[in-house]
Structures are given as C-alpha cells and as structure tokens.
Amino acid sequence: MKQIKIFRNGETTLAKSFLNVAFDIALVYFCYFLCRVIFLTANYSYYEGKILTDNFFNLVRGSLVFDTSAIVYTNLLFLVLALFPLHFKELSRIYGIIVKSVFVVFNTIGMIANLCDVVYFRYTGRRTTGTVFAEFSHDDNLTSVFATEALHSWYLIIIGVAILLMMIVLYQNPLTDKKISSAMGYIKYYALRTVFLVVVMLLGVVGGRGGIDRSTRPITISNANQYISNPVEAPLILNTPFSLLRTWNKKPFVAPEYFTQQKLDSIYTPVHQPVDSIVQNAPGKGRNVVVIIVESFAREYIGSYNRELENGQYQGYTPFIDSLMQHSLWFYDSFTNGRKSIDGMPSVLSSIPYFVEPFFLTPAALNTLDGLAVELKNKGYYSAFFHGAKNGSMGFEAFARATGFDDYFGRTEFDQQPEFGGDAEFDGFWAIWDEPFLQFYCHQMSQFKEPFMTAVFTASSHHPFQIPAKYEGRFEEGPLTIHKCIRYTDYSLRRFFEEASRQPWFNNTVFAICNDHTNQTNHAEYQTDLGTFTGPVIFYAPGDTTLSGARKGIAQQIDIMPTILNYLGYDQPYIAFGQDVLHTPESEKFAVSYCNGIYQIVMNGYLLQFDGNQTKAVYALSDKLLENNLIGQIDNQQQMAMETKLKAIVQQYMSRMNENRMVAEKD
C-alpha cells in the first residue's frame, strides 16, 4: 500500500480513505501483539510448562477479544474525527495533524502501559488496574523509582520508542485530500461517510462490549477465565489499557446470592464469639503484642521452609529467622492473602483478605473497620503503627487511623530522633533503611506504657533491591537481586531482637512475624497460582512453650488477628475472616486467595479454584507445580465441601463490605 502523508498534496479516493483507517487499526493490533510477545518473553519463567497446547487457540481468541475492546475505547476519538462526514476537513492540513496526533498519542500511551506491566507483573502477578493511581497517590518518590527501573529495563525504552516511530511512519492518512466539485459528489460523500461511520460505530459497540449476543454485558477482567486453563494465563490474554479502563472508578464488590442469610451463617461466619474455656485458660493474658510485617519476605527465601529444595542443600537467606523459628510456632503450609503491600496490611492487622480489588482503594474504605488495635483498645492497650516511608505513603497511615491505632510513626518522626541518623538513613527511594528504623522502633516501644500493641512494616527488601553503602560486599549475592536485600533485612531483624531482648517489656510480649506478599522467585513451585501466595506466619513468645514447634498444617495472614486475640484471652466478639490456628481443628482450617479472577481455597490437602460460578480445577497440595487437575477425580463430597465453604466466605465478604457490616456488636 502506498503511504499517504498528511503533508503531501494529492488525491486520495474515498475507498482508499476507508482502507487507510482499516490499516491504521490493524497497525494497533500488531502493536498489541508485539507487546504481548514481549510480555511473555520477559516473564517466560512464570509460564514455562503452564500454557497447554490444546488451549492455544482459546488464548489467541481471548487475546483478540480483549484487544478489540481496548482498541475500540482508545481509538474512539480517532475514528470519529477521521470518519465524521464534514467535507471541508478533508483538505485541512491542521485537521489532519490533529487526527494523526490523536491516533499516535492515545495508542502510544496504551503501548507504554502494556510495556510497564512487562516489569510490574513480576511484583503483582496481575495486570495493573485502575486502583493503582489511588495506591500511590501520596508517594512523591515515584519519579526516582521509575527512572531506576527504566535504567534496568532499558530495552523496553528502546522498544517503546520503536513503536512510537512505527506508528508515526506507517500511519496512513484517512482524509481524502479531495475537493468536492459537484452536487452528486456532496451526496455521495455524505451518504457513504454516514453509512460507514454508523457501521464502524456498531462494530465498535460489539467490540467494546466483547460480543454480539444481546445477553453479553460489557466484558470485564473476570471474563478472561472463559478462555484460560489456569489463572496464571489471564494476564497473558488481557492487556493493560483494558484492565485500567474497565476498573476505573468501578464498584468492585458484587455480592453473590449463593445462600440465604440463615444458611450462609450456618456454613461460615466471620463473627468470632468468645469461648469461655479459651478465655479462662489463655496463656498470654496481659502480654504486649508486636506484629512485624516484613516487605517481600517470601517463604521461598527461608531455609526452614525449604529443606527439600536443591537436593536438601538449600540454606535460604535468613539465618536469623531460621534460628528464631526453632523457638517459635510456625506452619509448613502458610500463605499470604494478597500480592501487594496494600493487600497484606489489612489481612494481617484486620483479618480482611484481598478479593477482586484492595478494599481500601474502593468506597468500602469508608466502612467502620475492626482490627487488632481497636479491639485491644477495649482492654486498655495503647497502639502505634511504624513505617519508615514518608508519612501517608501507600495509604498506610490512613488505614492505621481507620483501624484504631493511637499513633503513627513514619519518616517524619524518625527524623526527629537524630541519634538514629536522621534523613541520612533514607534509602533514596522508599523509606528509612531497615536496621536503623527497627532500632528506632525498639527504642520507641521502650517509652510506651504497657500493655501496648504495635506493628511495623519494613521496607528495604524491595525494588530497586539495594542495601546501605556501608554494607556493600558484606551480604552474599544470590541468583536473584533481592537475595542480598533479604540477607540485610534478616540481619536488621537480628539486631532488633538483640536490642529488644534487653528491654523490660520483651519477656512479656508476643511477636507475630509475616510478610506482606511474595516477590522474585527462583523455584518453579513458587511461581504457580498458589506459590505466589506463600509467606511465613511465625508466632514467638519468649519463655512460653505454647507457641513453639513446626506444625504440619495451614496458616495464613488473616489468622494472625484471631490467633493473637484468643492467645490473650480476649472476651468480646469481633469480625475476622481468619481462624485461630491454636484451637481450630485441622479439618476445618482453610486459606483463601484471589488470583486473576479466580477464587482459591486450600483445605484438607487440596487447592480448589473457583471462578464465581463453577469449580475450574482441584489440585493436591503435594502437586507442587499444579500439573494434575483432579476435578471430578477426588471424592465429590470433599470437592463440594470446599466449594461451599469458599462460596460462603466470598458472599460474607462481599455483602459485609457493601453493607458496612465489618464490626461485631459487643456484649
């Protein structure tokens, strides 16, 4: 096809104009295809061996459906400007520049979004959604973070520039460059243009909605599940512009009606009622509570969890945590309930799992919330939350206030204590380095009146994976860039516990240690739909053998709150979606998560995946790589029991979020 440039005189036939529009849209499809190939290539370790050959054409079909929807939305203005019947625009050089600019700018933004997710996917396991803007709205350090990542991912910059140039050079002018000289010419022009515009708009409606059937609603992210074999494939067929557009300012929680309220409460309820025998015999009455949420502290990095890896030679990167676990209670099958920091904090401190979207970035953030801090305040506990980033970063301060913490200590308060180094200890990207901030944390707790409840969120084991200059060369590198940071954070925790053990409050404290989410992985079993939701759940109480020993069984982030409250002998009802791991029978324990439109539940040795309507897969936990789908092969009662439990949890969560029923009535 001969290229037609805006700046070149010459006639273009009406048919050629239509063909040029089709060529331009086809060019956009090609760019989406190119971005998807780059996405798959850069993240191949997540997909190797997981994409079924017999599902390949379904993946292609699904990709076209979601690409079409995104292309319709992002090119609507271009199509209207190019095809709207207005004869004098055909000869306007300025109008032509505007049309081309709209095409290039809108589609380049879409391609940049796709390329950004090539990298960001490694940290979230999903396509970026509209809540990302709210998540980082209070952070002013993103420019340096993006600049650093751009240097590391320089090839994406080159690809992005190449795509931009390709759109500019290959763009075909849809204007006719032809003067109409007769009445019949005007009739023909307006008639054909109107008909073509109507046809294109009708096709656009079909493409934007994702189908022609009258029953088809505009497709959303969850519709990806009809084209995939397992949840990990969903980000591959989705695209980032679609994910952003379809989740922007949308209500994420739709309460299903699986059961009547009476039946629902009989299957599962998040309302925990005190049990007299547990309250009276609680071993931890009056103890302080310290919750340590360690950034990106994946289970994979901890040797005690992975003795079978690398032919039994795996030592991990956490020598201190491994030593502490010898005196702590922990569970081999322990899980996170989300994939981002803003998922982890509510799970740990308020026993609220992540489903669909981080609830604190939705209108549900205005709900009255329960949590460790607010419940223990009823018993005279003082509470404080610590995070070494800029105050307000990540929405942590807002969440801490909403869940009853009395005080918040961030980078501002740290800088007011010059003996800890002040702002010279800022890592230049996110927060104060872990070692000095944890020392500050320990010092502040020694000023608090007992009993107290505190939580700290560390930061150093995070992208861009750097450690303080004074420790360069001290912490051994590993196969992944995060490994030296894990070693540094483990050392920082050692220093914290050494200092804390000298404080008068130490022996009267129960510690809970967990991560917020996983991060980089080096072993295939941690790259599965379940493996990306793994993390330590460790309870340590100096001098108390009640919380000691490694146990076979399930634990998750949302179990921390009910376990601690029962350990303390708390005697009031409260809302928690988790369970007390000390008193819940193993047959009743579960762990839940949400992976790319699929709800997951671990229970009785199996993982069940449910799309909201039907069970999609069942795997044995012993099947570490999730290779053998057992749906229909295990006992039907077992499968139905897991599905029923999961349905009840989801319905309770959605209805309570929408109806602001997240606090229990007190006695």
N, C-alpha and C positions, 0 to 999 in steps of 0.2 A: 504494500500500500504506500503510495506516495505521501510523504509527510506534508501537511498543510500547516504553515506557521501563521500566527496572528499578525506578525509584522510584514507579511508578504502579500502583495496585491495579487489578485487572480480570482477566477470564478470557482466556486465550489457548488456542485449540484446539490439539490435537496436530498437526494438519495445518499450522496456522499456524506452529507452532514449527519444523517442518521447513522451511517456506518461508523463515522468518526466517534460518535457518542458510544456506540457499542464497543469500539476498540478501546476507548478510554476506560470503560468499566471493566473490560477484560484485563486491562493492564493492572487495575487494582486487585482483581482476583489473583493474578500472577504474583503480586507483591505479598498478599496474604499467604499464598502457598510458599513463597520463599521464606517468609518469617517463620512459618510452621516447620519447615525443614531445618532452619537454624535452631529453633527451639528444641526440636527432637535431637539434633546432633549435639548441642551443648549439654543436654540433660539425658543423654542416652543411658547412663548408668541406672536411671530410675525406670527405664522402660525395657532394658535388655531382658529378653525372655518373657516379657509380660504382655506383649501385643500378640494376640492369637491370629495366625494366618487366616483362619476361616472367618475372622471378623474384620478383615482388612477393608473390604468394600463398604461395610457398615460405617467404619471410621471415616472413609472418604466421603460417603453420603452425608454423614453428620457434619463433617467439616464444611461442606458446601452449604448446608442449611444455615449454620451459624455465621459463616462468612457472608452469605447473601443478606441476612438480616442486618449485620453490621454495616455492610456496604450501602444498603438502602438508606439507613439512618445517616451515615456520614456523607453521603453524596446527594441527599435530597435537594439541598440548596443548589448544587451544581446542575442537577438535572432540570430543575425549574428554570434557572437562569438560561441554560443552554437551549431548552426546548419551548419556552413560553412564546406563543405567537405574537411577536412585536416586530414588524418588518424593518423599522429603522435601526434596530440594534444590530442587524446583520452586517452593516457597513461601518459600525462604530469601533474604532481601534481601542478606545478606552474601555468600552464594554467588554471587548474581547480579552483585554488584560485582566479585568475583574473576574471573568468566568474562569480563566486559566488559573488565576491566583487562588480562587476558592477551591478548585479541584486539587491543586498542589498542596496547599496549606492543610486542608482538612484531612487529606489522605496521608500526608506526611506525619501529622500528629498521631493518626491511627497506627502507622507503622512504628513510630517511636514507642508508643505504648506497648505494642507487641514485643519489640526488642527489649524493653525494660524488663518484661516478665521472663525473658530468657534467663536473667540473673535472679530476679526477685523470687521466682518459683522455687528456687533451691531452699529458701528460708520459710516459705509458707505452704508449699505443696499444692497450691491452687492458683488460679488466675486472679489478678487483682480486681477488687470490686469497689463500688462507689464509696464504701466506708473508709477507704484509705485516706481520704482527704481530712476527715474528722479525726482519724487516728493520730495523724502527725500535725494537726493544726497548731499546736502550741510549741512545736520544735523549731528553733531558729538555726539549727546546725546542719540542716539537710543539704545545703549547698556544698559544704566540705565533704559530706558523706557521698553525695552523688559524684563529685569531682574525683574522689579517690576510687570509687568503683569504676568510673569511666576510664581511668588510667589502667586499672586491672583488666577491664573488658574493652580495650582499645579497638579490637576487631569489630565490635558492634558499632562503634562510632564510624568506622570506615564503611561498614555495610549500610548504615543509616544514610550517610552522605551519598553513597552509590544509588540507593533507592530514590533519594530526592532528585539527583541528577537524571536518573532514568525517567522519572515522571515528567520532568521539565522537557527533556529532549524528545521523548516518544509521544508526548501529549499531542493529540490530533484536534485541530480546531473544529468545533461543531457549528460555527457560524458559516453562512453560505457565501459571504463576501459578494453577494449578487444583488444588483439593483433591480427592483421590480418595475417594469415599464408598461404594464397593461392591466386592465381591469380583471381579465381572466387570470393574470399572474397573481394578483392580490387574492382572488377567490381560492386559487389552488394553494397558495402559500398558507392562508389561514385555515383552510379546511384540513389540509394534510397535517399541519403542525398541531392543530387542536386534537385531531384523532390520535396522532402519535403520542401527544402528551397524556391524553386520557389512558391510552393503552399502557404506557410506561408507568403511570401512577397506579393503575390497577395491579400491574405486575409487582410494583413496589409494595403495595399493601400486602399482597400474598407473600412476597419475600420477607418483608419486615415481620409479619406475623409468624412465619415459619411453616405455612401450609395453606392449602386452598379449601380444606374441609371447613364447613360452617361451624363445626364444633371445636375447631382449633382456636385456642386462645393464643395471644402473643407468647411465643416461646420464652422461657426463662432458662437460667443456668441448669435447673434441675432436669430439663428436657434432654440434656446430654446423655442421661442414663439409658435412654432407649436405644442408643447407638453403640454402647460400650459393653465390654465383658467384665471389667472391673473398674473401680473408681479412679485408679491412677491414670486411666486413659482419658478421663474427662477434660483435663487441662490441654490435652493434645488436640482435641477436636474443637474446643472453644477458642475464642480469640479475645484479647484484652479489651478492644473497643466495645464489643458486645457485652462483656461482663460489666464494664463500667456503666454503660448506658442503661442496661436492664436492671441495675441495682441502685441507680442514683435516686435518692430520696424516696425509696420504696419501703413499704411496711414489710419487714422480713418474716414476721411470725403469723402464720395462719394456723389456727387451732383445728386439728382434725377431730372428727367425732367418731372415734373407734368404739367408745363405750359410753354408757350412761354414767352420770356422776357417781351413783352408788356403786356400780360395777367397777368403775375406774379406781375409786378409793380402796376397794377390796383387793385389787390387784397390786397397786403401788400408790403410795402417798409420800411426798417429801416432808410431811409434818412429823417430826420426831417428838414422841411423848416420853417423859422421864419414866424410868423403870426403878422402882424402889430399891430392889436388891443391888442394882448397879450404882445408884446414887449413894447408898449407905456404905458400900464396900469399895468405893473408888480409891485407888492408891495415891492419886495425885492431888488430893484436896489442898487448895491454897497455893499450889505451885504457880510460879510465873510461867508465861508462855512466850517462846521466841520462835518465830517462823522465818526460815531463811530460804528465799526463792532465788536460785542460782541461774543466771542467764545461760540459756542454751546447754545446760548440764545434762546432756542426753545419757541414757542408760548405757549406750554403746561405749562411752568413754571410761566406765567404771569397771575395774578388773573383777570385783566380786560378783558382778552380774554375768560375766562372760568367760568363765574358766574353760569352757569347751571350745572357744574360738582359737583359730590358728594352732590346731593340734595340741591344745592345752598349754600353749606357750604365751598366751595373751596376758599381759600385765596391766593394761589400761594406762591411764594418765592421771590417776587420782590416788596416790599413795596415802595421803592423809585420810581421805574419806573412807578408803578401804580399811584403814586401821580403826577408824571410829565405828564402822559398821560391825566390828567384832564385839562391840559393847552396846549395840542398838538393835531395835526391832525393824526388820525390813522384809519385803516380799519379792520373790523372784519375778512374778508377773505384775509389774507395776507400770502404770500408764499415765499419760497426760490426758487432758480432756479438750485440748485445742492445739493449734500450731503457731500461735503468735502470743507475744507478751500480754496483749490486752485480753486474750482468752484465758491465759494462765492465772492472772491475778484474781479474778472473780471465782475461778474454780478452787483455788487454794484457800482464799480468805472468806468466801461466802458460800462455798459448795454449790456453785452455779456452773453447769457445763456450758461449753460452746456448741450451739446448734444454729446453723444457717449463717448468721452474722454475729459479730461481737455485740451482745445486747447493749453494752454501754455506749455504743455508737448509734443507737436507734432511739426512738421515742421512749422505749422502755427504760432508758437511763433515768427517767424522772420518777420511776417507781420507788416506793419505800422498800429498802432492802435490809436483809438480815446479814449477819456476819459474826465472826469471832469477836471483833471489837465491841460491837453493840450489845451482844449477848453477855459478855463478861463485864461490861459496864454495870449491868444489873447486880453484879456481885462485888462492886467496889473496885474493879480493876481500872487502872489508868492505861491508856493505849497510845501508841505512836507508830507511825509508818516512816521508813527511811528509804530514800532512793537518791543516788548521787548525781543524778542529772539535774538540769535546770528545773526549778520548781514549776510544776504544771505540765512537764513533759509527759507525753504518751497518755495523758488523761489520768495518770496515777493519783495525783493529788485530789482530783475531783472524786474519784472512786473511793479513796480513803475517807474523805469527808462524808460521802454518802453512806458509808457503811459503819460510821460511828467512831472512827479514830479521833482521839482528842487532839493530837498534834501531828504535824508533818515536818520531817527534817530532810531537806534536799541540799542541792549545791550551795544555795544561799546561806543556810545555817552552818554548813561545813566551813565555808569561807570565813565565817565569824569566829572560828576557832583556829588562830594562826599556828598553834603548837602542832597541828596535824599537817601543815604545809600549805594551807590555803589553796588558791586557784592555780598554783604551780603544779598541783596534783591532778589537774584536769587533763583528760587524755587527748583533748583536741577535737574530739568528735561527739561523744555521747555524754560522758559523765566522769566523776572522780574515779581514779584507779581503785580497784577493789581493796588492796591492802590498807591504804590509809583510811578509806571510808569505813571499812569494817572495824578498824581501831577506834575511829570516831564513834561508831555505833556502840561499841562496847563501853566506851567512856560515858556516853550519854545515859546508857541504861543504869550505870552505877550512880547516877544522880536522881533516878526515879524512886518514888516511894513504892514499896511492894504492897500488894501484888500488882504486877504490870503485865500487859500483853503487847508485844512489839512484833513488827515484821520488817524485813529488809529485802530489797530487790537489788542484786548485784548487777554489774554492767560490763565488766572487762572481757568476758568470753563472748564477744560479739564482733560482727563485722565492723571495721576492716581488719580484725584479728591482729592487733598489735599489743605489745607489752611495754612496760616502762623502759626507757632507755638504759637505766642503771642495771637492768636485769638481762639485757641482750646477751645471748650466749649461755645464760645460766640454765634456762629451761629447754630441754631437748626437743627438737623439732620432731614431728611425726608425719605420716603420709598426708595428713590434711593440715591446712593452715591454722585451723582452730586449735590443734592439739597443744601447741606451746601456750596458748591462752588458757586452756583448761588446766595445764600444769601450774600456771601462775595463779589462777583463781583457787586451786586446791591448796597452794602454799599460803594464800591470803586467808583461807579458812583455817588452816593450821595456826597461823599467827593469831587469829581471832580467838580460837578456843584456848590457846595458851594464855592469852591475856584474860579471857573470861573466867578461866578456872581459878584465877587469883581473886576474883571478886566475891563479896559476901553473898550475893544473890545466886551464884552459879549452882550450888547443890540443891537449891530449891526451885529449879527451873526445868521445864520440859521443852525440848527442842524438836522442831519438825523441819526436815531438810528435803527440798524437792527442786525440780527445775520448772521453768515456765513453758518450755517447748523444746523440741529437738532442733538440730542444726545440720551441719555437714555430716555425711555418713561415709563409712569406708567398708561396710559389710552388707551384703545383699539382704540379709534378714531384717535390717533396719531401714530398708528402702521400700518396704511393702506398704500396703494400705494400713496395716496395723503397726508395723515397725516405726513409722513416722510419728506414732503417738506413744512413745515409750519414755519413761523417765524414772528416776529414783523416788521412792517415798520412804523416808527414814525417820524413825522416832527414837530420840535419845533422852534419857532422864538419868543424870548422874546418881549412882547408888541404888537405882530401882531396877530389879531384875524382871519386873513385869514387862518392861519394854526392852526385850533383848532376844536375840536369835534370828536366824534366817528362816523364813517360812515359805513353804510351797503354797501358793495361793494368789489371790487378786488384791491389788490395792490401786488407788487412783487419786488424783489430786483432790477431787471433791469428797474423798473420805477423810481428809485431814481435819476438817472442822468438826464433824460429829465424833470422830475418834478422840480428839482432844477434850471436847466438852464432856463426854462420858468419863474420860480418864480423870477429869477434875471433879466429877460428881455433880455436874450441872443438873438442876432440878426443875427447869422450866421447859415448856415446849418451844420448838424453833423449826425453821424451814431449812432443810439441807437435802440436796438431791443425791448425796452420797450416803455411805453407811459406816457404822462404827466397826472397824476391822478387828477390834478386840473381842467383840461379842456377837457378831453376825456369823451364823453357820456358813461354812464354805459353800454349801449347796445353794445358798441364797445370794452369794456375792456376785457382783457384776462390775463391768467397766464399760462406759459408753463414750462414743466419739462421733464426729460428723466429718465425712471425707468426700468432698466434691459431689454433694447432692445425695450421698448415701449415709444413712444412719448405721452405726456399728455397735454391736454389743458383744462383750466377751463374758462367757458364763459356762460353768461346768465343763471346761476343757475345750470349748468351741468358740469360734468367731462367727457371728451371723451378720450379714449385710442386707439392709432393707431400704428400699427406695421411697418409702412412704405409702406404697400400695401393696407391694409384694416382696417376699424374700428373694434376693438375687443370687446369694451364694452363702455357703456354710463351709468353714474350714476347721480342721483340728488345730489346736494351738501347737501341737507337735510338728505341724506342717509349716516350718518357719518361713518358707518362701511363698506360701499360699498358692501351691501348684495344683492341688487336687480339690476341686469343688465337690463337696459331699451332699449337695442339695438333693433331697429325695433318697439318700443312702443311709442317713442316720435315723434313729428312732423318731417317728413322726411326732410323738408326744414331746420329746425333747426339743425339736425344732419349733413346734407351736408354742411351747412354754417360753422359749427365748424371744420369739416374735411378739407374743402377747405382752411380756414384760417391757420390751422396747417400745411398743405402741403406747403403753400406759405412761412410761416416762416422758415420751415426746408429747403426749396430749396434756399431761400435767404441766409440763414446762411451757408450752405454747399458750394454754388457757390462762395460766397464772401470770405470765408476762403481759398478756393483753389486758387482763382484768386487774392488774396491780394487786395480786394476792401473794406477795413474796415474804410476808411476815406472819407468824403464827400468833394467835391470841394467847396471852399469858393467863396463868391461873390467878 
